[in-house]
Amino acid sequence: MPGTLYVVATPIGNLEDITDRARRVLADAELVLAEDTRRAVKLLSALGLRTPVESYHGDTAPEKRARLVRRLADGATMALASDAGTPVVADPGASLVAEAAEAGVLIVPVPGASAVTAALSASGLRGDRYEFAGYAPRRASNRQEFLAELVASPVTSVFYEAPHRLCECLDDLVAVAGPEQPVVICRELTKLHEEVLRVTAAEAVEHFALNEPLGELTLLLPPGEPAEVLPGPSDEQVRDAATRLLALGVRTRDAADLLSELTGRARNDLYALLLELREG
């Protein structure tokens, strides 16, 4: 019988956020797969566990992943754990889960802490619809394009940023959306120096110019303003324009094409209108 791969969420800071179920699964697993084995061993030690740990990260060779999948398919029980939070969310592991599932391995989620949902819950922004965009790009040009898309998004946007790039990211946000753009910055969630800033982009730039950004950072942007939809021309205005085109000697087909392009209305309907006007 194929084995089981548990996808285990671990605390993002406060060890008290470990669930009883996660503790049991980590204790019973034959092997814990972790991005950073040192952090995994530290967590297991704090929980009083000695489960074997093996590395699994973004640079793991396909051959090693295939070996792990074969072990799982042969009946092994493993736990995939992130350094902090829920695996696969801006974290390696998706390929392992996909290949294991394809091999018939039972995939069991063990939910728990997540910086995304923790930040969203404390942000004061709408949480009924949101998008998680992962980490902001490193290159300035790509980052500005990334931010422009999020600012215009119709839903709340959540993304991560590294502390040593935060100030550059905030400068780009000001450049893209202006100094009054609202932003929520969550730093060191669940930890001793937890901080949630609900500020404008300009205020954030000023704050972190005076206070070095340290720790894990999650940023949130409110839904963008919907684009203004301009009303189309009225039936009377379209009829008047059609009459004028015919008076200028424009051919019926050309007039229908032009009016359709300008108004967005169906060409066939406009052609019928033009015939009506020409005959009447």
N, C-alpha and C positions, 0 to 999 in steps of 0.2 A: 504494500500500500504506500502511496506517496506520503511524504511528511507534511509538516506545517511550517509556514513562515509567518511569524507574528511581527506586525509592524507597530513598534512600541514608542509611544510619545513619552519623552522624559522632561523633567523640569527645565524651565528656561532660566532659572536662577534659584528660587526658593525650593529647597529639597522637600519641604512639606507638601509640595504639589504633586509628588509621586503618588500614583494611585495604588491601592492594595492589589489590584489585578496586575498592574505593570510589575510590581515587586514580585508577585508569584510567578509570572511568566518569565521574568529574567532569572529567577531562581531555578525554574524547571527546564529551561532551554539547554540543549546540548552545547550551543555555541551562540555568543552574542556578536553580531556584526556591527562595527562602529566606524565612523569616519575617523575619529581620533581615538586610538586605543588607550592612550593615557587618560583622557577624560572619562572614558567608559570604565576603566579600572577604578578610577577615583570614585565614580558614582556607585559602582558595585560594592566597593569597600565601605562606603558610607552606609549602604544598605545591609552590610554584613554578609555579602554574597561573594562567592569565588567561582562563578561561572567562567569558563574559558572565553577569551575575547580574541577576535581576529579583525583585521582592518578591512573595511570596504568603503571606498571613497570615489571621487570623480575620476581619478586616474587609474582605478583598478583595471587590470588587463582583462579583455574578453575571455581569455583562457581561464583565469581564476573565477570569473563569474560563472562560466560553464561548469567548472568543477563544483562550485557551491550548489548550482542547480541540480547537478547529478546526485549530490549527497541528499538534497531535499527530496528529489524524486525517488530515491531509494529508501526514504522513510525517516530522514533526520528531522529534528525539530530545532529551528533556529529563531532568534529574535533579532530583527533589524532595528537598531536604535540610533537616533541622531545625536549629535553633540548636545543639542538642546532643542526641545520642542518636538514637533511632529515630523517624522521622516518623510522624504520625498517633496515636502514643501520647501522650495529653494534649497534643496538638499539632495545629494545623490541617493540613488536607490530605486528610481523608477524602472530602469532597465532590468534590475534584478527581480523586482516584483512582477514585471511583465513576462519575463522568460520563465520564472518559476510557475506562474499561473498557467502559461502555455504548456508546461510540462506536467500539468495535473496536480501541482502542489496546492494545498489549501492555504489561502491567504487570509489571515485574521487580523483586522485592525484592533489595536488597543489604544483607544483615544485618551487624550490628556492635554497637557499644556501646549499652547501655540501662541507665539508672539503676535501673529496676525489677528486672531480673535480677541486676545487680551487687549491689544492696542485699540481695536475697533470698539470694544465694550466700554473703554474709558475715554474715548475721544469726544463723545458728544455729537458725532456725525451719524448720519443715517446708516443703519446696518442691515436694512431689509434687502438691499441690493448693493453689492460691492465687487470690486475686482482686485485680485492680488497680482502685482506685476513683477515680483521677484526683486532682484537687486538692480539698482540704477546702473546704467552702463558706465564704464570707466572713462571713455573718451568724451570730451566736452561736446562735440558736435552731435554724437549719438545721444548723449544725456539730454541735451536741449530738445531734441526731437521726441525723446521718450517723455519728458515732462510736458511738452506741448500737447501730446496725445492725452495724458492723464488729466491735465487742466480742463480739456474740452470734453472729457468723458461724462456721460449722463449719470454715472453712479459714483459712489465713494471709491477712491483709489487708495490702496495700501501698498507700500513698497519698503524695502530695506536699503540702508546706505551704511557704508563703512565710516567709522569716525574720522579717519584721516582724509576722507573726501567730502565730508558733510558741508564744510564751508563753500567749497566749489559748487556743490550741488545747489545750495541755497542761492548763491550768486546767479546760477543759471535759471533758477526758478523766478527770481526777480526780473531777469532779462526776458524771459519768455512770457510771464504772466503779470508783471508789474509788482511794485512794492506792497500793494494792498492785498495781494493774494493770500487768503487764509491757508494755514497749514497747522497740523497737529504733529508734534514731535514727541515720541515716547522713547525714553532712554532708561536702560537698565531695569526693565519691567520685572517685578517681583523681587528685586534685589534691594539692598540696604539704601542705595542712593537713587531709588526710582524717581523719575521726573516725567511729568506730562505737561508740555507747553502747548497752549492754544493761542497762537499768535499770527501776525501777518508775516509774510516772507521777509520784509525789511526788518521787523523786530527780531526775527530769528537770526538774521545776519548779524545784527548788533549784539544779541545775547551771546552768540558763540564766538564773536570777536573778542569778547571779554572773558569767556569761560570755555576752556578747552573741551571739545566734545570727546567724551570717553565712554567706552562700553558699547553695548548693543543698541542699535537705533532702528526704530520703525517710524516711518513717516506716513501721514494720511492727508489726502486732499479731498475737499468736499466736491459733490457733483458740480459740473460746469453749468453755466447758464445755457439754457436751450437757445439755439439760433433763432433769431427773429424770422418768422415766416411772413413774407409780404403777401398781401391779398392779390389775387390775379385780377385781370380786367373783368368787368361786368359783361353780361350778355349784350347790353346796349352799346358798350364801348367796342366790343368785337364786331358787332353788326355795323357800326359807324366806320370802323377801320376797313372792313370788307367793302363797303360801299365806295369809299375813297379810292381803294386800289382798283376797283373796276372802272371808276371814273377816269383814272389815269391810264387806262388801257392795258393794265397788267393781265396776262392770261389767267384763266380760272385756276389751272393746275399750279402755276407759279404762285398765285395769290394764296392758295390753300397751303402750299409748302411754307411760305413766309409766315403766315398767321400761326400755323402749328408750331413753328420754331420759336416764335415770339411769345406765345401764350401758353404753350404746353398742352393745348387741347388736341383732340384726335383730328387727324387730317381729313378723314372721311366725313366727319360732322361738318367741318369748315367748308369742304368742297360742296356739300349739299346746300349749305347756307349761301354760298356764292352763286350756285346755280339758281337758287330761289330768287336771289336779288337780281340776277341777270335777266331772268325770265319775267320778273314782275315789275 
